[in-house]
Each structure stands twice: as C-alpha cells, then as structure tokens.
C-alpha cells in the first residue's frame, strides 16, 4: 500500500531521514549541475513524466528513459484533495530515487505541502515543485525547501496570473507553468501558458534573475516548439514520450524541435 502524500510530519521525517538518504544516488547531485549546464549550452530539455509509465516494471522504465537520453525525470504526486486524482507518495519517489541516476523533479499537487516537504527531500527529490495556489506562506515554504537541499520551484495553474509570483520570484530556483489543469494526464494544451512563459522570460531579463522556466501539460510535437520559443527550458512531457514506441526517438525529436524554436 502506498503512503499518503500528506502522512509526513516532522518526527516522521527525522525517523526516516537516515534510512532514506542512504538510498539517494550520489551521482544525482552532479547530474543536476549537468542538467543546468545542458540548458545553458544546448537549450531546452525534456523531462519525461512517469505518471503513465508501467509501474509493474518501474526500475526498468527508469532505466529505459535514462538510456533514451532523459536528463531528468518528473514525478507527479497527487493527493486526491488539492487535485481530484490520487497517484503515489514517498514510497514510489524513494523507489525511483534508488533506480535513477538523473535528477528527480517531484511535483507536489497536494494540500498543505509544507507538512511533507521534509519527507520528499529525504526521499531523494532534487527539485521540489509546490503550487502557489496551495501555500499559506510561499516565502517561508520556498526557504524551507532550499534549507533542506532541493531546488525550490513554484508552479502556477492556468488560472493564476504571473503577477502573483512576483513577490516570491527572487526566492525560487524555478517556475513551472501549467499548460493544463493539474490533476490529469493527456489534456489538451492551453495556449494561455505561452503568454505566461513569455512574461516570465521578460521578468527574468528585466530583473537579472537566474530562475529556470518550465512548462507542464499537453506537450507534443505541435506544442513543444511554441513553448520553447516563449521561454520554456524544462519541458515536462508525459504521453508524448511514455506512449511512444521508442523513448529515445520521442525525446530526441521533442528536444530538437524545442531547440530549433528557442
């Protein structure tokens, strides 16, 4: 049975930390630096989302994606409350961490994520992404994530304007723009994301910021070019990769289209 994403507490995190951290791949920290260098030198990268993968053969799926050239992996944690769907929790994140050499972005689509960030950091998240809409104190949560070690990213849903991010932009390492409503895979791309990506790119230029810009939802060979042209660097792709017959071909094609457009 999978644990609830909201089951963590400070005491649980402390009890688990010594065990969980022994599972963390030491190469992942270097891989995170390599991911950043890849974005700087080669352009946008695709992060396959594991939501649709074969969980009966999870380690093999991770291996296949890494062999296909995935520079990082994206894990969607949903609690059935912040979003309607219930997916997986720390047990799966920990299992992926044991299997993976590349960095993991753990996207928390859960209520009160402040209660669980220590647990997911201990489970091996290299990037922790939390939704602005679900935070009582965004600045404090971002600072807490950073103090635990992972990169701190903020996500915004389609209905949330970029302006709401501005007070916290200097405290986060990245922004994830949702181009679908969070909670379900396979949705159609919402073009409102293009305006937000462009606004974030301009905000970063004008402020001299260093935060990464990501996008998640409805990514395909038709949409990957426009999001890259608008400013997306970390491009989360689910069905476009996982439902393809050839992971390497799918990742290569998406990244080539993105880099040509960027």
N, C-alpha and C positions, 0 to 999 in steps of 0.2 A: 504494500500500500504506500502510495506517495504521501509525503508530508504536506501539510497545508502551507502555502507561502506565508501565511500570517502567524504560523505557530511559533516563530522565533521570539526570544526575549533576550535581554542582556545576559542573564545567567546561563541560558541555553547556549548562547554564542560562546561564552567563556568555556563551558564544558566541552564544546565541540571543537574549539579552535585548534587545540594541539593535535587532534586526530585529523581534521580536515586539511590542515595546512601541509601535512606530510604527503598528501595526495597531489598537491599542486605541482605541475610540471615546471621545473626551474627554467626551462627554455622559453616559457611564455613571456617572461619579462623582456627578454631580448627580442622576442618576436613582436612585441608591442612597439618597441623602438623601430624595428624593421618595417612595420606597418606604416608608421608615421613617415619614415624615410621614403617608402614606396609612393605614398601620396604626394610627397614633395617632388620627387624626381620623375614619376611616371604618370601621375594623375589619379583619377578616381579608382577605387577598388570596390569589388563586390563582396558583401558579407552574406553567405548563404544562411537562411533561417531554417532551423531544424524542425520547425513545427510540423511539417508534413513528411518528415523522414520516417524510415522503418525503425520504430523503437524496439522491435524484437531483435534487431541486429545493430544496436546503437553504436558500439565501438567500431564496427565495420563501416557504418555510414560516415562516422567522423574520419576514419582512415581514407575512405574513398574521396571525401571532399578535400582533404589535405593533399592527397595525390593529384587531385584535379586542379590544384593551384589556389585554393581558398586561402586568403591571407589572414582571415579571422572568421569566427562563427558567431551567429546571433541566436540567442535563446529567449523565447517569449514566455515569461512567467505570468499566468493569469489566475485570478482567484475566484472567479465566478461572482464577484461583487462589484469591483471597480469596472470590470467588463463582464459581459454575460457568460463568456466561456471559461471553463476550468481546464487548465493544462497540467503543468507539473511544477514541482518545487525544488528544494535543495538537493534531494536525493539524485535527481536527474542532472542538475548542474554539477554536482560533485562527480558523477559518473563520466560526464563529458570532459570535465577537467582532467580526470585520470587518463582519458584516452587521447586528449588533444595536445598537440604541441603549439598550436597557434593561439592567439589571444581570444578570449571569450567576452562578447558583449552580452550582459544579462539585462534584459529589458523588463522592468518590473511594472506590470499593469495590475497593480494591487492597491487596495485601500491601506492607508497608514503605512506606506513603505518605510517610514522612519524606524518602525519596530523590527524590520527584517534586514536592513542593510548590512549590519554586522555579520549576520549569518551568511548572507550571499557573498560578502567579501571573503569570509573564511572558507567558503566552499570553492573559491577559486575564480571569481569574476575579475577580469582585468579592466572592464568598463562596466560601471553600474549606471543604467539609464532609468530615471524616475520621471513620472509625469507631473508637470507643473500643476495640472488641474487637481492632483490628489495630495498636494503638500500644504500643510498648515503653515510651515515656516521654510520656504525654499532655501533661503540663505543658510540657515542652520543645517539643513539636510545635506546640502552640497558640501559644506565644510566638514561634516561628519564623514561623508563618503571619502573625501580626499584624505582625511586623517587616518582612514583605515587602509589606504593603499591604492584602491582602484581609481581610474579616471572617473570624474563625475560629469555625467551628461544629463541634460534636461530634454524631455520630449514634450511636444505640443500636438494636440489633436486638431483636426481640420477646422473646428470652430473657434479655436483660440488664436487671437491675433499676436503677431510678433511683438507688438508693443508691451505685452505683459511680461515678456522675457527680459526686457531691457534692464530693470533694476538688478538682475542676477547674472547678467551676461559675463561680467568680469570674474565671477566666482565659479564658472563651469568650464570644463575642458571641451565640451561639445554640445551641439543642439541636434536633436533628432526631430525632423519634421514628418509627421504622419500624413501620408497622402491617401489614407483610408481611415475609416473609423476604427479605433483599436478594438481588438477582441476576436476578429475572424480573419482567416486567410482567404485568398482567392477573390478579394473585392476588386472592383474597377478603380482605376487611378482617378483621384480627384485633382483637377488642374489648379485648384487654389494653392496647392503646395508649391507650384512654380513661382508664384508671387512671393511667398514666404522665403523660399530659398534665395531668391534674388535680393530680397530685403535684408536677409542675414548676411549675405556676401557683402553688400554695401555697408552694413553696420560694422562688419569686421574691418573693412578697408578704412572707413572713416575714423574708427576708434583705435586702429592699430592692434586689434585683437589677434589672438592665436587659437581661438576655439575652432574645433572641427565642425563641419556641417554635414549632417546625414539626412537620409530620407528612407522611409519605410512604408511600403504598401503599393500594390498594383504595378510593380516594376516588371517590364517586359522589354523585348527588343524595340518596341514602339515608343516606350516612355523613358528608357534609360538615357537616351541622348538629350532630350529636353531637360531632365533633372540635372544632368551634369553641366549643361550649358548654363543653367540657372545658378549653379554654385555647389551642388552636392558632391561630396568627396567620398563619404562612406555610404554605399548604396546597398541597402538590405534587399535581398531577393529571395523569395520563397519558392512558389510554384515554378517560376521561370527556370530555376536550377533543379529543384528536387523532383519535379515531374518530367524532367527531360530524360532522354535515353542515355545521354552522355554528359556527365557533370563537367568534365574538362572543356568540352566544346561549348557548353552553355555559359560557363564563367568567362571563358576567353572571348566569346562573341559579345557578351554584355560589356565587359571591360573595354574591349576595342571600340565599340560604339560610343561608350561614355568618354573615352579619352580623345576620340576624334572630335567630339562635340564640345569638350571642356575649353 
